[in-house]
């Protein structure tokens, strides 16, 4: 008997085959046509992108699915809400040269790619000027010179977009240059790709990262336990086996993960995948996504209840990023007495 085998696709193919059309998204998820007008309006403001490995975790026919709500464009995105702006973290004022953001004393962030595998509707960089922040060969030489001229910097953060949306070879070439700077001790990679396209984590990449003299930390972005399937767990365990520290930072989102049981399950599933909860951020007030926001008091009460459900190492630190502050602002939870 012949058994049909599911073809194995590369991560590059998965990127190319990501859904970018609202009509196709609604059709494949068996969602009502009544959502189409709002989806088209939102998509015109910020493009739709969702890869199929992530799509497969969304419940068909459910317009309230928590993963769907993170990626489905809505008409609310066209609303102008006072206090919600295009640059909520004032990154433009900390952008001394193309592709480099220096907000905190001993670390810099590099915009390695303007591309993402998935466009999350609440993204605080949905209005970011990626075209003006490219890092080509000339800009890379300038980045290295900047680091040498700022010896207090001992950590480099690769971000984007998503830094893993670029090739292994480019990443490893960059790593080789960073290895030559004796001031550096850590490399941090902020990425969503191991979650939305687990195939992205190649043996070549892992071997190269493990061979670095730098301590490598990979910070994932997972907001809901349904994002963690068996493929994600296997991928994260492979990453951990190559001496890479895995952390997670999530965003508290109204109607998606603002629930104690959801947060508890998320922390448990993260730990099962060899990931430690790191931050739970309050929403950054970016224009076009105000409908995701929650009151700070609600967040504090939620984390206070979460502390009663989990050991301390599984409770993420509740934080807000405030422009101009020397570090993230930690928020004390409201404990029930």
Secondary structure, 3 states (H helix, E strand, C coil): CCCCCCCCCCHHHHHHCCECCHHHHHHHCCCCHHHHHHHHHHHHHCCCCECHHHHCCCCCCCCCCCCHHHHCCCHHHHCCCCCCECCCCCHHHHCCECCEEEEECCEEEEEEECCCCCCCCCCCCCCCCHHHCCCCHHHHHHHHHHHHCCCCCCEEEEEECCHHHCCHHHHHHHHHHHHCCCCCCEEEEEECHHHHCHHHCCHHHHHHHHCCCCEEEEEECCCCHHHCCHHHHHHHHHHHHCCCEEEEEEECCCCCCCCHHHHHHHHHHHHHCCCEEEEEECCCCECCCHHHCCCHHHHHHHHHHHHCCCCHHHCCEEEECCCCCCCCEECCCCCCC
